[in-house]
Amino acid sequence: MKRFWRYSVAGLALVAAAAVAPAQAQPSDPLVGSPGLGDPYYPLDGNGGYDATHYDVAISYDPPTHHLIGAARLDVVATQALRTFNLDYAGPAVTKVTVNNLPAWFERTDEHELVITPLLPLLPGLPFSVQVEYAGAPPEGEDTGWFNSPSGGAFVAGEPHSATTWYPLNDTPLDKATFTLRATVPQEWEVMSNGLKTEDTLANGQRTVVWESRQPVIGYLTTIAIEKFEFLEQRRANGMPLLSAFAPDALAAKENEQRLPEILDLSEELYGPYPFDAAGGIYVDTELEFSLETQTRPIYAPWTDLQTVVHEIAHQWWGDSMSVKQWSDICLNECFASYTADYLWPERKEGKDVDALYRETLTEFHGNPKFWRVKLQDPGVGREFTSVYYRGPLFLHALRRTMGDDAFFPAIRDFVSAHRYGNASMPEFREFMRTRTPHDLTGFFAAWLDTEEPPADEYLYPGTLRS
């Protein structure tokens, strides 16, 4: 995700301290799956007792009325004996739930808990299926992730939550699954989503489109966009398809999107082979404060520039293929995406002196306490999407100059490649980087990541950054 504001003091003023929610207590009944996984920021996110392997989401949507009819099938494996388990869901009214094709009792609790009791208990280690049917108008707005566009269409974008608005799931970065979307809309509308489009048919005045994500994905990285799109089709040198879509008032963005093959090539040079089988972008004309790295096909706000595209493409490695373990690890996503867009692209493609950029930024903000107020590691709930954008690139540039390019670039490439389609944490990153350099990074990491004040000069100006 890239926020519209970056280095403004007004933006920095928004990062006032917020309390961290306590971890969710686990249920005492050993046959009940926990309603949350205890993430320190979002303790009710995710659910215990099972692992999801595949989602098959079928929806019918009518743009004039905003009415959605959905049927989501989840293929899962029980990790414990279950007589009751939860899904995360905050969308339209549920009309029916079945487990292994048998009717199941259900109720909705808290903000996004769908509690399901199957007719027969589920045994550990065995696969089972859940189907949830629902209908109504999805709750709309930035706090839900579902947006109605000016043309009458709709799209989904939100981090860390958005998927629960339109289908039930295990909404945690720790449970990735493959994903199929089958969407039916009036024939004059188009549907964009993640992965590869495998079907697009017209019948009886309706269009049905099928999208397949064959590499695993987490909830907030899935999307649907319904619009009267104009398309840009490109291919990489290796033949990989690039499909991008533009809302009626977003056509000017085509110029930047035409550079997508070049952006992917640079990202591969830095981070290894592109981890998915398709790429592109979805350009909306609804006012948003952010663009988002939805997997294979980011959602771009109207203010998107080339730097934003580079940022969201870097996320396909840092955030999408390799995801955080907890939301306190968010620097792994945003620090690297911001460094790629703010430093590496200007350096390698535009010939910019990024050491000079680093020094200029420090000169401007070194004495501003608000700039240093939020820690890069474990910034606190409600403050995740702040300092990682404007201070994260400085941290990584200082780390690069401490280690040297010959150590830094192979190390970050190896780290993200080793966690392909999995998860990683900031403590793991710190430990890994220590093994790739003779420099003792203990003090460096503590100064840059664990405090809310400027690091000492020895950590601010290492290597060629020394004045």
C-alpha positions as CSV (number, residue, x, y, z in Angstrom):
1,M,0.0,0.0,0.0
2,K,1.1,3.5,-0.7
3,R,-0.5,6.4,1.0
4,F,-1.1,9.7,-0.8
5,W,0.8,11.8,1.9
6,R,4.4,11.0,2.4
7,Y,6.8,13.4,4.1
8,S,4.3,16.0,5.3
9,V,4.4,17.2,8.9
10,A,0.6,17.2,8.8
11,G,0.7,13.6,8.0
12,L,3.2,12.9,10.7
13,A,0.8,14.5,13.2
14,L,-1.6,11.6,12.6
15,V,0.6,9.0,14.3
16,A,-0.4,9.7,17.9
17,A,0.1,6.8,20.2
18,A,-2.6,4.1,20.3
19,A,-3.1,1.2,22.7
20,V,-2.4,-2.3,21.6
21,A,-5.3,-4.7,22.0
22,P,-4.8,-7.6,24.2
23,A,-4.4,-11.1,22.7
24,Q,-7.6,-13.0,22.3
25,A,-8.1,-15.7,24.9
26,Q,-8.3,-19.2,23.5
27,P,-11.5,-21.1,24.2
28,S,-11.4,-23.7,26.9
29,D,-13.4,-26.3,25.0
30,P,-10.9,-28.4,23.0
31,L,-13.5,-29.1,20.4
32,V,-14.0,-25.4,19.6
33,G,-11.8,-23.6,17.1
34,S,-10.5,-20.3,18.5
35,P,-12.2,-17.2,17.2
36,G,-8.9,-15.5,16.6
37,L,-5.2,-16.2,16.3
38,G,-4.0,-13.6,18.8
39,D,-2.2,-11.2,16.5
40,P,-1.1,-8.4,18.9
41,Y,-2.8,-5.8,16.8
42,Y,-5.9,-7.7,15.5
43,P,-6.5,-10.6,17.9
44,L,-9.7,-11.7,16.3
45,D,-8.3,-12.0,12.8
46,G,-8.1,-15.5,11.6
47,N,-9.5,-18.6,13.3
48,G,-8.1,-21.7,14.9
49,G,-8.8,-25.4,14.2
50,Y,-8.3,-25.6,10.4
51,D,-6.2,-24.5,7.4
52,A,-7.9,-23.2,4.3
53,T,-6.5,-24.6,1.0
54,H,-8.8,-23.1,-1.7
55,Y,-11.6,-20.6,-2.0
56,D,-14.2,-20.8,-4.8
57,V,-16.3,-17.6,-4.7
58,A,-19.3,-17.2,-7.0
59,I,-21.1,-13.9,-7.0
60,S,-23.8,-12.1,-9.0
61,Y,-23.8,-8.3,-8.8
62,D,-26.2,-5.8,-10.1
63,P,-24.6,-2.3,-10.3
64,P,-27.8,-0.2,-10.4
65,T,-29.0,-1.7,-7.1
66,H,-25.6,-2.7,-5.5
67,H,-27.2,-6.0,-4.8
68,L,-24.8,-9.0,-4.5
69,I,-25.7,-12.7,-4.3
70,G,-22.8,-14.8,-3.2
71,A,-21.9,-18.5,-2.6
72,A,-18.4,-19.1,-1.2
73,R,-17.1,-22.7,-1.0
74,L,-14.0,-23.2,1.2
75,D,-11.9,-26.3,1.0
76,V,-10.2,-26.8,4.4
77,V,-8.4,-29.3,6.5
78,A,-9.1,-29.7,10.2
79,T,-6.1,-29.3,12.5
80,Q,-8.1,-30.5,15.6
81,A,-11.4,-32.1,16.4
82,L,-14.1,-29.6,15.8
83,R,-17.7,-29.4,16.8
84,T,-17.7,-25.6,16.2
85,F,-15.5,-23.3,14.3
86,N,-15.4,-19.7,13.0
87,L,-15.0,-17.9,9.7
88,D,-14.3,-14.2,9.4
89,Y,-17.2,-12.4,7.6
90,A,-18.7,-8.9,7.7
91,G,-20.7,-8.9,4.5
92,P,-24.4,-9.2,3.5
93,A,-26.9,-11.4,5.3
94,V,-26.1,-15.1,5.4
95,T,-28.9,-17.3,4.1
96,K,-27.5,-20.8,4.3
97,V,-24.4,-22.7,5.5
98,T,-23.5,-26.3,4.7
99,V,-20.5,-28.4,5.9
100,N,-19.7,-31.4,3.7
101,N,-23.0,-30.7,1.9
102,L,-25.0,-31.1,5.2
103,P,-26.9,-28.2,6.7
104,A,-25.1,-26.5,9.5
105,W,-26.2,-24.1,12.3
106,F,-24.6,-20.6,12.2
107,E,-24.7,-17.3,14.0
108,R,-22.8,-14.0,13.6
109,T,-21.0,-12.4,16.5
110,D,-18.6,-9.6,17.2
111,E,-17.5,-7.5,14.2
112,H,-16.7,-10.3,11.8
113,E,-17.2,-13.7,13.3
114,L,-19.4,-16.3,11.6
115,V,-19.7,-19.2,14.1
116,I,-20.6,-22.5,12.4
117,T,-21.7,-25.8,14.1
118,P,-21.7,-28.7,11.6
119,L,-24.3,-31.5,11.9
120,L,-21.4,-34.0,12.5
121,P,-18.1,-33.2,14.3
122,L,-15.0,-32.9,12.2
123,L,-12.0,-35.1,12.8
124,P,-8.4,-33.8,12.9
125,G,-6.3,-34.2,9.8
126,L,-9.2,-34.7,7.4
127,P,-10.4,-32.3,4.7
128,F,-13.9,-30.9,4.7
129,S,-15.8,-28.3,2.7
130,V,-17.9,-25.3,3.9
131,Q,-20.3,-23.4,1.7
132,V,-21.8,-20.1,2.7
133,E,-24.6,-18.4,0.8
134,Y,-25.4,-14.8,1.3
135,A,-27.2,-11.8,-0.3
136,G,-27.6,-8.1,0.0
137,A,-25.7,-4.8,-0.5
138,P,-22.1,-5.0,0.8
139,P,-21.3,-2.4,3.4
140,E,-19.5,0.4,1.6
141,G,-16.7,2.7,2.5
142,E,-13.0,3.0,3.3
143,D,-13.4,1.2,6.7
144,T,-14.9,-1.9,4.9
145,G,-12.9,-2.1,1.7
146,W,-15.9,-2.1,-0.6
147,F,-16.2,1.0,-2.8
148,N,-19.0,2.1,-5.2
149,S,-17.5,3.9,-8.1
150,P,-18.9,7.0,-9.9
151,S,-20.0,5.0,-12.9
152,G,-22.1,2.7,-10.7
153,G,-19.5,-0.1,-10.6
154,A,-17.7,-1.3,-7.5
155,F,-14.3,-2.5,-6.4
156,V,-12.5,-3.9,-3.3
157,A,-9.4,-2.4,-1.7
158,G,-8.3,-2.3,1.9
159,E,-5.5,-3.3,4.3
160,P,-5.4,-5.2,6.6
161,H,-9.2,-6.0,6.1
162,S,-11.4,-6.0,3.0
163,A,-12.1,-9.6,2.0
164,T,-14.7,-10.1,4.8
165,T,-16.9,-7.5,3.1
166,W,-17.7,-9.8,0.2
167,Y,-16.9,-13.4,1.1
168,P,-16.2,-15.5,4.3
169,L,-12.6,-16.7,4.9
170,N,-9.9,-17.4,7.4
171,D,-8.7,-13.7,7.4
172,T,-5.0,-14.0,8.5
173,P,-1.7,-13.7,6.6
174,L,-0.8,-17.0,8.2
175,D,-3.4,-19.0,6.1
176,K,-2.8,-18.7,2.4
177,A,-4.9,-20.5,-0.2
178,T,-5.5,-20.6,-3.9
179,F,-8.5,-18.6,-5.1
180,T,-11.2,-18.8,-7.8
181,L,-13.7,-16.0,-8.6
182,R,-16.8,-16.6,-10.7
183,A,-18.6,-13.3,-11.2
184,T,-21.8,-12.6,-13.2
185,V,-22.8,-9.0,-14.1
186,P,-24.9,-7.3,-16.8
187,Q,-23.2,-7.8,-20.1
188,E,-22.1,-4.2,-20.5
189,W,-19.9,-4.4,-17.4
190,E,-16.5,-6.0,-17.1
191,V,-14.9,-7.8,-14.1
192,M,-11.3,-7.7,-13.1
193,S,-9.6,-9.7,-10.3
194,N,-6.4,-11.6,-9.4
195,G,-4.4,-14.1,-11.5
196,L,-5.5,-15.4,-14.9
197,K,-8.8,-14.8,-16.6
198,T,-9.9,-18.3,-17.8
199,E,-13.5,-17.6,-18.9
200,D,-15.5,-14.6,-20.3
201,T,-18.8,-15.6,-21.7
202,L,-22.1,-13.8,-22.6
203,A,-25.5,-15.4,-22.3
204,N,-29.0,-13.9,-21.8
205,G,-27.8,-10.4,-21.3
206,Q,-25.3,-11.4,-18.6
207,R,-21.5,-11.7,-18.6
208,T,-19.8,-14.4,-16.5
209,V,-16.0,-14.1,-15.9
210,V,-13.8,-16.6,-14.1
211,W,-10.4,-15.6,-12.6
212,E,-7.9,-18.1,-11.2
213,S,-5.2,-17.4,-8.6
214,R,-3.0,-20.5,-8.8
215,Q,-0.4,-19.3,-6.4
216,P,-1.6,-18.9,-2.7
217,V,-3.0,-15.5,-1.6
218,I,-4.2,-14.0,1.6
219,G,-7.6,-12.2,2.0
220,Y,-6.8,-8.5,1.7
221,L,-4.8,-9.2,-1.4
222,T,-7.8,-10.5,-3.3
223,T,-10.1,-8.1,-5.1
224,I,-13.0,-7.7,-7.5
225,A,-13.5,-4.7,-9.7
226,I,-16.7,-4.2,-11.7
227,E,-16.5,-1.3,-14.2
228,K,-16.9,-0.3,-17.9
229,F,-13.2,-0.8,-18.3
230,E,-10.8,0.0,-21.2
231,F,-8.0,-2.5,-21.3
232,L,-4.3,-2.5,-22.0
233,E,-2.8,-5.9,-23.0
234,Q,1.0,-6.4,-23.0
235,R,3.4,-9.3,-22.7
236,R,6.8,-9.7,-21.1
237,A,9.7,-11.0,-23.2
238,N,9.0,-14.5,-21.7
239,G,5.4,-14.4,-22.9
240,M,3.8,-13.8,-19.5
241,P,0.5,-11.9,-20.0
242,L,0.0,-8.4,-18.6
243,L,-3.6,-7.2,-18.5
244,S,-4.5,-3.8,-17.1
245,A,-7.8,-2.1,-16.8
246,F,-8.8,1.6,-16.7
247,A,-12.0,3.1,-15.4
248,P,-13.6,5.8,-17.6
249,D,-11.8,8.7,-16.0
250,A,-8.5,6.9,-15.4
251,L,-7.3,6.6,-19.0
252,A,-4.4,9.0,-18.6
253,A,-2.7,6.4,-16.4
254,K,-2.0,4.2,-19.5
255,E,1.3,6.0,-20.1
256,N,2.8,4.8,-16.8
257,E,1.3,1.3,-17.0
258,Q,3.0,0.8,-20.4
259,R,6.2,0.7,-18.5
260,L,5.1,-2.3,-16.5
261,P,7.4,-4.8,-18.3
262,E,10.4,-2.5,-17.5
263,I,9.3,-2.3,-13.8
264,L,9.0,-6.0,-13.6
265,D,12.4,-6.5,-15.2
266,L,14.1,-4.3,-12.6
267,S,12.2,-5.9,-9.7
268,E,13.4,-9.3,-10.9
269,E,17.0,-8.1,-11.0
270,L,16.7,-7.1,-7.4
271,Y,14.5,-9.8,-5.9
272,G,14.5,-12.8,-8.1
273,P,12.0,-14.3,-10.5
274,Y,8.5,-12.8,-10.5
275,P,6.5,-15.2,-8.2
276,F,3.2,-15.3,-10.1
277,D,1.9,-16.2,-13.6
278,A,0.2,-12.9,-14.5
279,A,0.5,-9.2,-13.8
280,G,-1.2,-5.9,-14.5
281,G,-3.1,-3.2,-12.8
282,I,-6.6,-1.9,-12.0
283,Y,-7.0,1.9,-12.3
284,V,-10.1,3.3,-10.6
285,D,-11.5,6.8,-10.8
286,T,-12.9,6.8,-7.3
287,E,-11.0,9.1,-4.8
288,L,-8.8,7.0,-2.5
289,E,-6.1,7.9,0.0
290,F,-4.1,4.8,-1.0
291,S,-3.1,2.4,-3.8
292,L,-2.9,-1.3,-2.8
293,E,-0.8,-4.2,-3.9
294,T,-3.7,-6.7,-4.6
295,Q,-1.9,-9.8,-5.8
296,T,-0.8,-9.8,-9.5
297,R,-3.0,-6.7,-10.2
298,P,-2.7,-3.7,-7.8
299,I,-5.6,-1.3,-7.3
300,Y,-4.4,2.2,-8.3
301,A,-6.0,5.5,-7.0
302,P,-6.5,8.4,-9.4
303,W,-3.3,10.2,-8.1
304,T,-1.1,7.3,-9.0
305,D,2.2,8.2,-10.5
306,L,5.1,6.0,-11.9
307,Q,6.7,5.8,-8.4
308,T,3.4,4.4,-7.0
309,V,3.4,1.7,-9.7
310,V,7.0,0.7,-8.9
311,H,6.0,0.6,-5.2
312,E,3.1,-1.7,-5.7
313,I,5.0,-4.0,-8.0
314,A,7.8,-4.4,-5.4
315,H,5.1,-5.6,-3.1
316,Q,4.5,-8.6,-5.3
317,W,7.7,-9.9,-3.6
318,W,7.6,-8.0,-0.3
319,G,4.0,-8.5,1.0
320,D,2.3,-10.8,-1.5
321,S,4.6,-13.8,-2.2
322,M,6.3,-13.3,1.1
323,S,3.9,-12.0,3.7
324,V,4.2,-10.9,7.3
325,K,3.6,-13.2,10.2
326,Q,2.1,-10.5,12.3
327,W,1.1,-6.9,11.5
328,S,3.9,-5.7,13.7
329,D,6.2,-6.9,11.0
330,I,4.8,-4.4,8.5
331,C,8.2,-2.9,7.7
332,L,9.0,-6.0,5.7
333,N,6.3,-4.9,3.3
334,E,6.4,-1.2,3.3
335,C,10.0,-0.4,4.0
336,F,11.1,-2.5,1.0
337,A,8.4,-1.3,-1.4
338,S,9.1,2.3,-0.5
339,Y,12.9,1.9,-0.8
340,T,12.4,0.3,-4.2
341,A,10.3,3.2,-5.5
342,D,12.0,6.1,-3.7
343,Y,15.7,5.0,-4.1
344,L,16.4,2.1,-6.3
345,W,14.2,3.0,-9.3
346,P,15.5,6.7,-9.3
347,E,19.1,5.4,-8.9
348,R,19.1,2.7,-11.6
349,K,16.7,4.2,-14.1
350,E,17.1,7.9,-13.7
351,G,20.7,8.2,-12.6
352,K,19.8,10.0,-9.3
353,D,22.4,10.4,-6.5
354,V,20.5,8.6,-3.8
355,D,23.2,9.3,-1.2
356,A,22.4,13.0,-1.7
357,L,18.7,12.3,-1.4
358,Y,19.3,10.5,1.9
359,R,21.3,13.4,3.3
360,E,18.8,16.0,2.1
361,T,16.0,14.1,3.9
362,L,17.9,13.8,7.1
363,T,18.8,17.5,7.0
364,E,15.1,18.4,6.6
365,F,13.7,16.0,9.3
366,H,16.5,15.2,11.7
367,G,15.3,17.7,14.2
368,N,11.6,17.0,13.9
369,P,10.5,14.7,16.8
370,K,7.3,13.8,14.9
371,F,9.4,12.2,12.1
372,W,10.9,9.7,14.6
373,R,7.8,9.2,16.8
374,V,6.7,5.8,15.6
375,K,9.1,2.8,15.7
376,L,9.7,0.9,12.4
377,Q,9.4,-2.5,14.1
378,D,6.2,-3.0,16.1
379,P,4.9,0.5,15.5
380,G,1.6,-0.2,17.3
381,V,-2.0,-0.8,16.3
382,G,-3.4,2.0,14.2
383,R,0.1,3.3,13.5
384,E,1.3,0.5,11.1
385,F,1.0,2.6,8.0
386,T,3.0,5.7,9.0
387,S,6.7,5.7,9.6
388,V,7.4,2.7,7.4
389,Y,6.8,4.9,4.3
390,Y,8.9,7.9,5.1
391,R,11.6,6.5,7.5
392,G,11.7,2.9,6.1
393,P,13.7,3.9,3.0
394,L,16.3,5.7,5.1
395,F,16.7,2.6,7.3
396,L,17.3,0.4,4.3
397,H,19.7,2.8,2.7
398,A,21.7,3.1,5.8
399,L,21.7,-0.7,6.1
400,R,22.9,-1.0,2.5
401,R,25.8,1.4,3.1
402,T,26.7,-0.4,6.3
403,M,26.9,-3.8,4.6
404,G,28.0,-2.7,1.2
405,D,26.2,-3.5,-2.1
406,D,28.0,-6.8,-2.6
407,A,26.5,-8.2,0.6
408,F,23.2,-6.2,0.9
409,F,21.6,-7.0,-2.5
410,P,22.3,-10.8,-2.5
411,A,21.1,-11.0,1.1
412,I,17.7,-9.3,0.5
413,R,17.2,-11.4,-2.6
414,D,17.9,-14.6,-0.8
415,F,15.7,-13.7,2.1
416,V,12.6,-12.9,0.1
417,S,13.2,-16.0,-2.1
418,A,13.6,-18.3,0.9
419,H,10.1,-17.2,2.1
420,R,8.3,-17.5,-1.3
421,Y,4.6,-18.2,-0.8
422,G,5.2,-18.1,2.9
423,N,5.6,-15.7,5.8
424,A,8.4,-14.0,7.6
425,S,9.0,-11.7,10.5
426,M,11.2,-8.7,11.3
427,P,13.1,-10.7,14.0
428,E,13.9,-13.3,11.3
429,F,15.0,-10.6,8.9
430,R,17.3,-9.1,11.5
431,E,18.9,-12.4,12.4
432,F,19.3,-13.4,8.7
433,M,21.1,-10.1,7.8
434,R,23.5,-10.5,10.7
435,T,24.7,-13.8,9.1
436,R,25.4,-12.1,5.8
437,T,28.0,-9.5,6.9
438,P,31.0,-9.3,9.2
439,H,29.6,-6.0,10.7
440,D,27.9,-6.3,14.0
441,L,24.4,-5.1,13.2
442,T,23.0,-5.3,16.8
443,G,23.4,-1.7,17.6
444,F,22.4,-0.6,14.1
445,F,19.1,-2.5,14.2
446,A,18.3,-1.4,17.7
447,A,18.9,2.3,16.8
448,W,16.8,2.2,13.6
449,L,14.0,-0.2,14.5
450,D,13.4,-0.1,18.2
451,T,13.4,3.6,19.2
452,E,11.5,6.8,18.6
453,E,14.4,9.1,18.2
454,P,17.1,9.6,15.6
455,P,19.9,7.0,15.5
456,A,23.4,8.0,16.6
457,D,25.6,9.5,13.8
458,E,27.5,6.2,13.5
459,Y,24.3,4.5,12.3
460,L,23.0,7.5,10.4
461,Y,26.1,8.0,8.3
462,P,27.8,4.7,7.7
463,G,30.1,4.0,4.7
464,T,29.8,6.4,1.9
465,L,27.1,8.4,3.8
466,R,29.8,9.9,6.0
467,S,30.0,13.6,5.5
